Amino acid sequence: MPSFRPLLDLEPHREPLLALLRAVVAAPTLSSADLYRLLRQHLKMTPEGQRFFAKDELIAAYRAFTASGDLPPFDPAVLERLRLKPVRSSSGVSVITVLTKPFPCPGECIFCPNDVRMPKSYLRDEPGAQRAALNAFDPYLQAYTRLRALHNMGHPTDKIELIVLGGTWSFYPETYQIWFIKRLFDALHDFGRGVDRTAEVRALLEAEPSAQFKPSAALPEQAIHGAQLSRTYNQLVSDLYAAELHRSRIQAAQVREGLLPRTPITEYATWQELEAAHHENAEAPCRCVGLVIETRPDQLSVEEVLRLRRLGCTKVQIGFQSLDDRILRLNKRGHTVAATRRAVRLLRQAGFKIHAHWMPNLYGATPESDRADYRRLFDDADFRPDELKIYPCSLIESAELMQHYQRGAWQPYDTQTLIALLADCLRATPEYCRLTRIIRDIPSTDIVVGNKLTNLRELVETYLAERGERSRDIRAREVRHSAIAPEALHLDELSYQTSIGQEYFLQFITAERRIAGFLRLSLPERSLPPLHAELEGAAIIREVHVYGQALGIGQEATGKAQHSGLGTRLIERAAEISRAKGYARLAVISAVGTRAYYRGRAFRDGQLYQVRQL
């Protein structure tokens, strides 16, 4: 476990902290109300008067006093009672989201925000964007500060899913991509060792004369107005950050040629260095158990898909937005539905998890055309995403859509129309799909017109509940914090066709169909040439996920789904199915931090995949 300086000097507050924590230790069924009562009874004395102890201070004190022997030995169950925002790790892993720097984008979508302070489609006021700006878009700083925050809030930090957002990943230079991912792994490894180099990185950024992204620097305030749009996002970004773009390109070339020494902020790393970081991470205290990027359908090719895999990616967020060529054309999306079909096919062939984005209420759409479009997502075997974000179109002042709004050609759906539409979407979502989001995390102050309700999903689920219905998607069925006895679970198997063959969705569920764990197994058509030699004649495990509060590597907790053997049982069932269907090998698109797990289940390391002989 990483060791950091406590957030609070504990000694002056020893007596009230110990009294409070002893009460928490002695109360296995402690409720939020009980904890609030204890906080009121045991207050912190400050120069300004009596104050409540913050939860992160309680967590730091609990760790310190169990280590010193003032409290009984450390118990993860006590930490769970104190934990801030337990939902952050209730899906089995702790998630860290980072953003790439502002950079030109190949898209010209009329609905897309144009904030030159951010990568394309993101806004400065979004929480993740604010964190990225404060950390100068540096991957190490973003990842390390989030790891530290998770640790302080009591979340496990040994199993991390890294999500890289911002613009179109595949459009960034390869040297930047390799460096960005390598530095994320550097942050994981330093944090796991209790080493903090954030001050060094910040100092280097501040001292670099041509670096335009600095922790202390204000981002440019130059605004784009969608109603006029005299200059595009790409034009402004290229001009505003010309010095930064030149610096990163020239420094990378000079380092590659041995003309310049490298520093942690030089945007250059080699494939060999990244592969060494992957190798280290497989057994590291802080492991990457999932790596996600986002891109556009028209940016994916065989070469790009294999490059993503070489970077260590396991999931791709991909903007479908619509499956209607007319809507795509009206909204200047820049690609056709055929491009989306091809992209999904390539991702499936490579074993990636497919996380689609879909937008109702686009220019030219109606509620009924949206309903038909949503049905195509799952009725058509060429799509059928594993996860989905639904982003109802909202109008942002910097978007070109302003022009259509001002002339009365586009209007947002009213709240009741939108809720009824989304309810139909939830009804049409199969059990194998996870609806991750139903709104973009855009502050209401940035929305000219459109949905501003932050609890839209809750309202839609209430609408369904009033009619005796509920969503069947994975997120609505997760066991999360509940204690589940293994004997209360049974294995359920769902099979469906995809563009490359047959797919099996194996899930351990309760009698009420609440889900504790699942596996996605792809059985490609044998006539289909494999994208990589390691996939020759192989069935592919695309995902294994066990739900419940994330536990540390090797930890166990009574009644919790994690570390109860569900993953192994799912893998063995996948092997049985694959063998019965005539496959001689079983491949898995493992994250670098899960390689040791699969090695223990008879998989052997390859270049891009781990493979088990059947």
C-alpha positions in Angstrom: 0.0 0.0 0.0 1.4 3.5 -0.9 2.6 5.6 2.1 1.9 9.3 2.0 2.1 12.2 4.5 -1.2 12.3 6.4 -3.7 15.0 5.4 -3.9 16.2 9.0 -1.4 16.3 11.8 -3.0 13.5 13.8 -1.3 14.0 17.2 -3.3 17.1 18.4 -6.5 15.3 17.5 -5.6 11.8 18.8 -8.3 11.6 21.5 -11.4 12.5 19.5 -10.2 10.6 16.5 -9.5 7.4 18.5 -12.9 7.7 20.2 -14.7 8.1 17.0 -12.8 5.3 15.1 -13.2 2.9 18.0 -17.0 3.4 17.7 -16.9 2.8 14.0 -14.8 -0.4 14.5 -17.4 -1.6 17.0 -20.4 -1.0 14.7 -20.4 -3.5 11.8 -23.8 -2.2 10.6 -22.9 1.5 10.8 -25.3 3.7 8.7 -24.6 7.1 7.2 -26.8 8.6 10.0 -24.8 6.8 12.6 -21.5 8.1 11.2 -22.9 11.6 11.1 -24.0 11.3 14.8 -20.4 10.2 15.7 -18.9 13.1 13.8 -21.1 15.5 15.8 -20.0 13.9 19.1 -16.3 14.0 18.3 -15.3 17.3 16.7 -12.0 18.7 15.5 -10.6 21.8 17.3 -9.3 24.4 14.9 -8.3 28.0 15.3 -11.6 28.9 13.7 -13.5 26.7 16.2 -15.0 23.2 16.2 -15.3 21.5 12.9 -16.3 18.0 11.6 -13.5 15.7 10.7 -13.5 15.2 6.9 -13.9 11.6 5.8 -10.5 11.5 4.1 -9.0 12.6 7.5 -10.8 9.7 9.2 -9.4 7.3 6.6 -5.9 8.6 7.0 -6.2 8.4 10.8 -7.6 4.8 10.6 -4.7 3.7 8.5 -2.2 5.4 10.8 -3.7 4.2 14.1 -4.0 0.6 12.9 -0.4 0.7 11.8 0.7 2.1 15.2 -1.3 -0.5 17.2 -3.6 2.1 18.7 -6.5 0.3 17.0 -7.1 -3.4 16.1 -5.4 -4.6 12.9 -6.5 -3.0 9.6 -9.9 -4.3 8.4 -11.1 -3.5 4.9 -14.7 -3.6 6.1 -14.1 -0.7 8.5 -12.6 1.3 5.6 -15.7 0.6 3.6 -17.8 2.2 6.3 -15.7 5.3 6.1 -15.3 5.4 2.3 -16.2 8.5 0.3 -18.3 7.9 -2.8 -18.2 4.1 -2.7 -19.8 4.0 -6.2 -16.4 5.0 -7.7 -15.1 1.5 -7.1 -18.4 -0.5 -6.8 -18.1 -1.9 -10.3 -15.1 -3.9 -9.3 -12.3 -1.6 -10.3 -11.2 2.0 -9.6 -11.5 4.3 -12.6 -9.2 7.1 -13.6 -10.1 9.4 -16.5 -7.5 11.6 -18.2 -7.7 14.0 -21.1 -5.3 14.6 -24.0 -4.2 18.1 -24.9 -6.1 20.4 -27.3 -5.3 19.2 -30.8 -7.0 19.4 -34.3 -9.8 16.9 -35.0 -10.8 15.4 -38.4 -14.5 15.9 -37.6 -16.7 18.9 -38.4 -19.8 17.8 -36.5 -22.3 20.7 -36.1 -23.4 19.5 -32.6 -19.9 19.4 -31.2 -18.7 22.1 -28.7 -15.7 24.1 -29.9 -13.8 25.1 -26.8 -10.2 25.9 -27.8 -9.1 25.5 -24.2 -9.9 21.8 -24.4 -9.5 18.8 -26.8 -12.4 18.7 -29.3 -15.9 18.2 -28.0 -14.9 18.9 -24.3 -15.7 22.0 -22.3 -13.6 23.7 -19.7 -16.3 23.6 -17.1 -16.6 19.8 -17.1 -15.1 18.3 -13.9 -12.6 16.0 -15.7 -11.6 18.9 -18.0 -10.9 21.1 -15.1 -8.6 18.5 -13.5 -6.8 18.1 -16.8 -6.2 21.9 -17.2 -5.0 22.2 -13.6 -2.5 19.4 -14.4 -1.4 21.0 -17.8 -2.9 18.0 -19.7 0.2 16.0 -18.5 -0.6 12.3 -18.3 1.6 11.7 -15.3 0.2 14.5 -13.2 -3.4 13.7 -14.1 -3.1 10.0 -13.2 -1.0 10.5 -10.1 -3.2 13.1 -8.6 -6.3 11.0 -9.2 -4.6 8.0 -7.6 -3.8 10.0 -4.6 -7.4 11.3 -4.4 -8.8 7.7 -4.6 -6.3 6.6 -1.9 -7.3 9.4 0.4 -11.0 8.6 -0.1 -10.4 5.0 0.9 -10.6 3.3 -2.5 -8.3 0.5 -3.5 -5.7 1.6 -6.0 -4.2 -1.7 -7.1 -6.7 -2.4 -9.9 -7.1 0.7 -12.1 -9.1 1.2 -15.4 -7.5 4.0 -17.3 -9.8 6.0 -19.6 -8.2 8.3 -22.1 -10.6 10.9 -23.5 -10.2 14.0 -25.7 -10.8 14.6 -29.4 -10.0 11.7 -31.7 -7.2 9.6 -30.2 -6.3 8.1 -33.6 -5.6 11.5 -35.0 -2.8 12.4 -32.5 0.8 11.6 -33.6 2.0 8.1 -32.8 5.0 9.5 -30.8 2.5 11.4 -28.5 0.3 8.3 -28.1 3.2 6.1 -27.0 4.6 8.8 -24.6 1.1 9.5 -23.2 0.4 5.8 -22.3 4.0 5.2 -21.1 3.6 8.2 -18.7 0.3 6.8 -17.4 2.1 3.6 -16.5 5.0 5.6 -14.9 2.4 7.2 -12.6 0.9 3.8 -11.6 4.4 2.4 -10.9 5.6 5.5 -8.9 2.3 5.6 -6.9 2.6 1.9 -6.1 6.1 2.4 -4.7 5.1 5.5 -2.7 7.3 7.7 -4.9 5.9 11.2 -5.8 7.5 13.0 -8.8 4.6 15.4 -9.4 6.6 18.4 -8.0 9.4 17.6 -10.4 7.1 17.4 -13.4 5.3 20.7 -12.4 8.7 22.5 -12.1 9.8 21.3 -15.5 6.6 22.5 -17.1 6.9 25.9 -15.5 10.5 26.2 -16.5 10.0 25.2 -20.2 9.9 28.5 -22.1 7.9 27.3 -25.1 5.4 25.1 -23.1 2.0 26.7 -23.4 0.3 24.2 -21.1 1.5 25.0 -17.5 -0.2 24.4 -14.2 0.0 28.1 -13.4 -0.9 29.4 -16.9 -4.3 30.6 -17.8 -5.8 29.0 -20.9 -6.7 31.3 -23.7 -10.2 32.9 -23.5 -10.6 33.2 -27.3 -14.2 32.0 -27.9 -15.9 30.5 -30.9 -19.4 31.5 -31.6 -21.4 28.9 -33.4 -23.8 31.5 -34.8 -21.0 33.1 -36.9 -18.2 30.5 -36.9 -15.8 32.7 -38.9 -12.9 30.4 -37.9 -13.0 26.7 -37.1 -11.8 24.9 -34.0 -8.9 23.4 -35.9 -7.8 26.8 -37.3 -7.8 28.4 -33.9 -6.1 25.6 -32.1 -3.4 25.4 -34.7 -2.8 29.1 -34.3 -3.1 29.4 -30.6 -0.9 26.5 -29.8 1.5 26.8 -32.7 4.5 27.1 -30.3 3.4 24.1 -28.2 2.8 21.9 -31.3 6.2 23.0 -32.7 7.9 22.3 -29.4 6.6 18.8 -29.0 7.3 17.9 -32.6 10.8 19.2 -32.7 11.8 18.0 -29.3 10.6 14.5 -30.1 12.6 14.5 -33.3 15.8 15.8 -31.6 15.5 13.2 -28.8 15.0 10.4 -31.3 18.1 11.5 -33.2 20.2 11.8 -30.0 20.5 15.6 -30.2 18.6 16.5 -27.1 18.4 14.9 -23.6 15.0 13.7 -22.6 13.0 15.0 -19.6 9.6 13.7 -18.2 7.8 16.4 -20.2 9.4 15.6 -23.6 6.6 14.0 -25.6 8.6 11.0 -26.8 8.9 7.4 -25.8 9.7 4.2 -27.8 7.7 1.1 -28.3 10.4 -0.8 -26.4 10.1 1.5 -23.4 6.3 1.1 -23.4 6.6 -2.7 -23.6 9.0 -2.6 -20.7 6.4 -0.6 -18.7 3.8 -3.2 -19.7 6.0 -6.0 -18.4 6.6 -4.2 -15.1 2.9 -3.5 -14.6 1.9 -7.2 -14.9 3.2 -7.7 -11.3 3.1 -4.1 -10.0 1.3 -3.0 -6.8 -0.8 -0.7 -8.9 -2.0 -2.4 -12.0 -3.8 -1.3 -15.1 -6.7 -3.8 -15.6 -8.3 -1.9 -18.5 -7.2 0.8 -20.9 -9.8 2.7 -22.9 -9.4 5.3 -25.7 -12.0 7.1 -27.8 -12.0 7.5 -31.6 -14.1 7.9 -34.7 -15.3 5.0 -37.0 -13.5 6.5 -40.0 -10.2 6.5 -38.2 -10.0 2.8 -37.7 -8.1 0.4 -40.0 -6.5 -2.9 -39.5 -3.2 -1.1 -38.8 -4.8 1.3 -36.3 -6.7 -1.5 -34.5 -3.4 -3.5 -34.0 -1.6 -0.4 -32.9 -4.3 0.2 -30.2 -3.7 -3.3 -29.1 0.0 -2.8 -29.0 -0.5 0.3 -26.8 -2.3 -2.1 -24.3 -5.9 -0.9 -25.1 -8.7 -3.3 -24.2 -11.8 -1.2 -24.9 -12.6 1.5 -27.5 -15.2 4.2 -27.1 -16.5 4.9 -30.6 -18.9 7.6 -31.7 -21.8 6.0 -33.7 -24.0 9.1 -33.0 -26.5 7.9 -35.5 -27.1 4.9 -37.8 -28.9 6.9 -40.4 -26.8 8.3 -43.3 -29.2 11.2 -43.8 -28.8 12.3 -40.2 -25.0 11.8 -40.3 -24.9 14.0 -43.5 -27.1 16.8 -42.1 -24.9 16.9 -39.0 -21.6 16.9 -41.0 -20.4 13.8 -39.1 -17.9 13.1 -41.9 -18.5 9.4 -42.3 -21.3 7.0 -43.3 -23.0 4.1 -41.5 -20.9 1.8 -43.7 -17.7 3.2 -41.9 -19.3 2.3 -38.6 -20.1 -1.2 -39.7 -16.5 -1.7 -40.8 -15.0 -0.2 -37.6 -17.2 -2.4 -35.4 -16.2 -5.5 -37.4 -12.5 -4.7 -37.1 -12.8 -4.1 -33.3 -14.7 -7.4 -32.9 -12.1 -9.3 -34.9 -9.4 -7.9 -32.6 -11.4 -8.8 -29.5 -12.0 -5.3 -28.2 -14.9 -4.3 -26.0 -17.0 -1.9 -27.9 -18.4 1.2 -26.1 -20.6 3.2 -28.4 -21.9 6.7 -28.2 -25.4 7.4 -29.6 -27.2 10.8 -29.8 -30.9 11.3 -30.0 -32.4 14.7 -31.0 -29.8 15.4 -33.6 -30.6 18.0 -36.4 -33.1 16.3 -38.7 -34.2 13.6 -36.3 -37.6 13.1 -34.6 -38.5 11.1 -31.6 -39.9 8.3 -33.9 -36.8 8.3 -36.1 -34.7 8.1 -32.9 -36.7 5.1 -31.7 -36.1 3.3 -35.0 -32.4 4.3 -35.0 -32.0 2.9 -31.4 -33.6 -0.4 -32.4 -31.1 -0.7 -35.2 -28.3 -0.7 -32.6 -29.3 -4.1 -31.4 -31.5 -5.5 -34.2 -28.6 -5.3 -36.7 -25.9 -7.9 -36.0 -23.3 -5.5 -37.4 -23.6 -3.3 -34.3 -24.8 -4.7 -30.9 -22.3 -2.7 -28.7 -21.2 -4.0 -25.3 -21.6 -0.7 -23.6 -23.4 2.5 -24.6 -23.5 6.2 -23.7 -26.7 8.0 -24.7 -26.1 11.7 -25.1 -29.3 13.6 -25.9 -28.2 16.6 -28.1 -28.0 19.8 -26.2 -27.1 23.2 -27.7 -23.7 24.7 -26.8 -23.1 28.3 -27.9 -19.8 27.4 -29.7 -21.5 24.7 -31.8 -22.5 25.3 -35.4 -25.9 23.9 -34.5 -26.6 27.5 -33.2 -27.2 28.6 -36.7 -30.0 26.0 -37.2 -31.5 26.8 -33.9 -31.6 30.5 -34.6 -33.5 30.0 -37.9 -35.9 27.6 -36.2 -34.8 24.4 -38.0 -33.8 22.6 -34.8 -35.4 22.5 -31.3 -34.6 20.3 -28.3 -37.3 17.8 -27.2 -39.3 18.8 -24.2 -38.6 16.9 -21.0 -41.6 14.6 -21.2 -40.9 13.7 -24.8 -37.2 13.0 -24.0 -38.1 10.9 -20.9 -40.6 8.8 -22.9 -38.1 8.3 -25.7 -35.3 7.3 -23.3 -37.7 4.9 -21.5 -38.3 3.2 -24.9 -34.5 3.0 -25.3 -34.1 1.3 -22.0 -36.8 -1.1 -22.8 -35.0 -2.0 -26.0 -31.6 -2.5 -24.4 -30.6 -6.2 -24.0 -29.1 -7.7 -21.0 -25.6 -8.0 -22.5 -25.3 -4.2 -22.9 -24.3 -1.8 -20.1 -25.8 1.7 -20.4 -23.0 3.7 -18.9 -24.5 7.2 -19.2 -27.6 8.9 -20.3 -26.3 12.5 -20.3 -23.0 14.3 -21.0 -21.5 15.8 -17.8 -21.9 19.3 -19.2 -22.7 22.1 -16.7 -26.1 23.6 -17.2 -24.5 27.1 -17.5 -22.9 25.9 -20.8 -26.2 24.7 -22.3 -28.2 27.2 -24.3 -31.2 24.9 -24.7 -31.7 21.2 -24.2 -31.7 18.9 -21.2 -30.2 20.4 -18.0 -31.4 17.7 -15.6 -28.5 15.9 -14.0 -30.7 13.1 -12.7 -32.2 12.2 -16.1 -31.5 8.5 -15.7 -33.3 8.4 -12.4 -36.3 10.2 -13.9 -36.4 7.7 -16.7 -36.1 4.7 -14.4 -38.9 6.2 -12.2 -41.1 6.5 -15.4 -40.5 2.8 -16.1 -41.1 1.8 -12.4 -44.5 3.6 -12.4 -45.5 1.3 -15.3 -44.2 -1.8 -13.6 -41.1 -2.0 -15.7 -37.3 -1.7 -15.3 -34.2 -1.6 -17.4 -32.5 -4.9 -18.2 -29.1 -3.4 -18.9 -26.0 -4.5 -16.9 -25.7 -1.2 -14.9 -29.2 -1.5 -13.6 -28.6 -5.0 -12.4 -25.2 -4.8 -10.8 -24.9 -6.3 -7.3 -22.6 -3.4 -6.2 -22.3 -3.3 -2.4 -24.7 -6.2 -1.7 -23.6 -9.3 0.1 -24.3 -12.2 -2.3 -24.0 -15.9 -1.2 -22.4 -17.9 -4.0 -25.2 -20.5 -3.8 -27.7 -17.7 -4.6 -26.2 -17.3 -8.1 -26.7 -19.4 -11.2 -25.0 -19.3 -14.6 -27.1 -17.9 -17.4 -26.1 -18.1 -21.0 -27.2 -15.8 -23.8 -26.1 -16.3 -27.4 -26.5 -13.9 -30.3 -25.0 -13.3 -33.8 -22.5 -10.5 -34.6 -20.9 -9.4 -37.8 -18.0 -11.9 -37.4 -19.7 -14.9 -35.9 -21.5 -16.0 -32.7 -21.2 -14.3 -29.3 -21.9 -15.8 -25.9 -22.7 -13.6 -22.9 -22.2 -15.7 -19.8 -23.5 -14.2 -16.6 -23.8 -15.2 -12.9 -27.1 -13.8 -11.7 -29.5 -14.1 -8.8 -33.1 -15.2 -9.1 -34.0 -11.6 -9.6 -31.4 -11.4 -12.5 -29.1 -9.1 -10.6 -25.6 -9.6 -12.0 -22.5 -10.5 -10.1 -20.1 -11.3 -12.9 -20.0 -11.9 -16.7 -17.9 -13.0 -19.6 -18.0 -12.1 -23.3 -16.9 -14.9 -25.6 -16.6 -14.4 -29.3 -16.6 -17.4 -31.7 -15.4 -16.0 -35.1 -16.3 -17.6 -38.3 -13.5 -19.9 -39.3 -13.5 -18.6 -42.9 -12.6 -15.1 -41.6 -8.9 -14.4 -41.8 -7.6 -13.4 -38.4 -6.2 -9.9 -37.9 -3.2 -11.3 -36.0 -1.4 -14.7 -36.1 -2.2 -15.2 -32.4 -5.9 -15.3 -33.2 -5.6 -18.1 -35.8 -8.2 -20.7 -35.0 -9.0 -19.1 -31.7 -12.2 -18.2 -29.8 -11.7 -14.9 -28.0 -12.6 -13.9 -24.5 -13.3 -10.2 -24.9 -14.1 -9.4 -21.3 -14.3 -10.9 -17.8 -15.8 -8.7 -15.1 -16.9 -9.5 -11.6 -19.0 -6.8 -9.9 -19.1 -5.6 -6.3 -16.9 -3.2 -4.3 -13.3 -3.4 -5.6 -11.1 -5.4 -3.3 -7.3 -5.3 -3.2 -5.3 -8.0 -5.0 -5.4 -11.1 -2.9 -8.1 -9.7 -0.5 -11.3 -11.6 0.3 -14.5 -10.5 1.8 -17.4 -12.7 3.0 -20.4 -12.4 0.7 -18.6 -10.3 -1.9 -18.6 -11.3 -5.5 -15.0 -10.3 -6.1 -12.4 -13.0 -5.4 -15.0 -15.6 -4.9 -14.0 -17.7 -7.9 -16.7 -16.5 -10.3 -14.1 -15.3 -12.9 -12.4 -18.7 -13.0 -15.7 -20.5 -13.3 -16.7 -18.2 -16.2 -13.4 -18.8 -18.0 -13.7 -22.6 -17.6 -17.3 -22.5 -19.0 -16.0 -20.4 -22.0 -13.3 -23.0 -22.6 -15.9 -25.8 -22.6 -18.1 -23.9 -25.1 -15.1 -23.1 -27.3 -13.9 -26.7 -27.3 -17.4 -28.1 -28.1 -17.6 -25.7 -31.0 -14.4 -27.0 -32.5 -11.9 -24.3 -31.5 -8.4 -25.5 -30.7 -7.3 -22.4 -28.8 -8.8 -19.7 -26.6 -7.3 -16.2 -26.7 -8.0 -13.4 -24.3 -7.5 -9.6 -24.9 -6.1 -9.1 -21.5 -5.0 -5.8 -20.0 -1.3 -5.7 -19.0 -2.3 -5.7 -15.3 -4.4 -8.9 -15.6 -1.7 -11.0 -17.4 -0.7 -12.7 -14.1 -4.3 -13.6 -13.4 -4.6 -15.3 -16.8 -1.2 -17.0 -16.5 -2.7 -18.7 -13.4 -5.5 -20.1 -15.6 -3.3 -21.8 -18.2 -2.9 -18.8 -20.6 0.5 -18.1 -22.1 1.8 -14.7 -23.1 1.9 -13.8 -26.8 2.8 -10.5 -28.4 -0.7 -9.0 -28.3 -2.8 -11.7 -26.7 -2.6 -14.5 -24.1 -3.6 -17.9 -25.5 -4.6 -21.2 -23.9 -4.5 -24.4 -25.8 -7.8 -26.4 -25.5 
